[in-house]
Amino acid sequence: MNVNNLSIFKRVVFFALVLTIFGCASDTQEPPAPSAVFQEAIPKNEGNIPANGAILLVFSKRPVNFRTDSPNGFGYADEIEKDKVRNLALNNLRFSIRKKSVVILGPFSAPATVFNVYWGDAKPQPSITLRYIVTSPF
């Protein structure tokens, strides 16, 4: 091997090492996207709700990992609207369906109902407590 070939070989190895080092440094993880932010409940939290009514929760964006400690069913509002059987409970709500909304379906137990809802990827999950006075069915 002559001297010129050895010099080129050293340069190629040097550049390969430099590229490897800089390539490994780019393994930084991006922080998770922020959770949806609760905006409002319809009917208003701490208000009245018919026993066979529904509660609409509006968020800043579609919440992920939504759950509730209530035995009541729930789902995303735009999906429930398409389901003609479950859609009956939505009749008492005056709202426009949005993909960023969740509906909690009755029946609710009289005289009052209190439960928590949770959403998001973060630990602990964001949450709110919902309180309603349950009235006779509409």
C-alpha positions in Angstrom: 0.0 0.0 0.0 1.5 3.3 -0.9 1.5 6.5 1.2 -1.3 8.3 -0.8 -3.6 5.3 -0.5 -3.0 5.2 3.3 -3.7 8.9 3.6 -7.0 8.5 1.7 -7.9 5.5 3.9 -7.3 7.5 7.1 -9.4 10.4 5.8 -12.3 8.0 4.9 -12.2 6.4 8.4 -12.0 9.8 10.1 -15.1 11.1 8.2 -17.0 7.8 8.9 -16.3 8.2 12.6 -17.4 11.9 12.6 -20.6 11.0 10.8 -21.3 8.1 13.3 -20.7 10.4 16.3 -23.0 13.1 15.0 -25.6 10.6 13.9 -25.8 9.1 17.4 -26.3 12.5 19.0 -29.6 13.0 17.2 -31.5 10.4 19.3 -33.3 13.0 21.4 -36.9 12.2 22.1 -39.6 14.8 21.5 -41.9 15.5 24.4 -45.4 14.1 24.1 -48.1 16.3 22.6 -50.1 18.1 25.3 -53.4 16.6 26.4 -56.8 17.9 25.3 -58.0 20.8 27.5 -61.5 20.6 29.0 -63.6 23.6 27.8 -67.3 23.0 28.9 -70.0 20.6 29.9 -73.5 20.8 28.5 -75.6 20.8 30.6 -73.4 22.9 32.9 -71.6 21.1 35.6 -73.4 21.2 39.0 -76.7 21.8 37.2 -79.8 19.7 36.5 -80.0 16.7 34.1 -82.9 14.5 33.1 -82.5 10.9 34.3 -82.5 9.6 30.7 -80.4 12.5 29.3 -76.9 12.9 28.1 -73.9 15.1 29.0 -71.7 16.6 26.3 -68.1 17.4 27.2 -66.3 19.7 24.9 -62.5 19.7 24.6 -59.8 21.7 22.8 -59.1 18.7 20.6 -60.3 15.0 20.6 -59.3 13.6 24.0 -57.3 10.3 24.0 -57.6 7.5 26.6 -61.0 8.9 27.8 -62.5 7.0 30.7 -65.0 7.6 33.5 -65.6 6.0 36.9 -69.3 6.0 36.2 -71.1 2.9 34.9 -72.7 5.0 32.2 -71.8 4.5 28.6 -69.8 7.1 26.7 -68.4 7.8 23.3 -67.2 10.5 20.9 -70.1 12.7 19.9 -69.6 12.5 16.1 -69.7 8.6 16.4 -72.7 8.5 18.6 -74.7 10.8 16.3 -74.3 8.2 13.5 -75.6 5.4 15.8 -79.4 5.8 15.6 -80.1 3.7 18.7 -77.9 5.7 21.1 -78.7 9.0 19.3 -82.1 9.2 21.1 -80.3 10.4 24.3 -78.9 13.3 22.4 -82.3 14.9 21.8 -82.0 17.0 25.1 -78.7 18.5 24.0 -78.6 21.7 22.0 -75.2 21.6 20.3 -73.3 21.1 17.1 -71.5 17.8 17.0 -67.8 18.2 17.0 -65.0 15.6 16.7 -63.5 17.0 19.9 -66.6 16.2 22.0 -67.5 13.2 24.3 -71.0 12.2 25.2 -71.8 10.4 28.5 -75.2 8.7 28.1 -77.9 8.2 30.8 -79.7 6.9 32.6 -78.5 8.7 35.6 -79.5 7.8 39.2 -81.8 10.2 41.1 -81.5 12.3 43.2 -77.9 13.2 42.2 -75.0 11.8 40.4 -71.3 12.5 40.9 -68.4 11.0 38.9 -65.0 11.7 37.6 -63.7 11.6 34.0 -60.1 11.2 32.9 -58.2 11.6 29.6 -54.8 12.0 28.1 -51.4 10.2 28.0 -49.8 12.0 30.9 -49.5 10.4 34.4 -51.5 11.5 36.3 -54.2 12.0 33.7 -56.1 15.3 33.6 -59.5 14.9 35.2 -62.7 16.7 36.2 -65.5 15.8 38.6 -69.0 16.2 37.3 -72.0 16.8 39.7 -75.6 16.9 38.6 -79.0 16.9 40.2 -81.1 14.3 38.4 -84.6 15.3 37.5 -87.5 13.1 36.2 -87.2 12.0 32.6 -88.2 14.5 29.9 
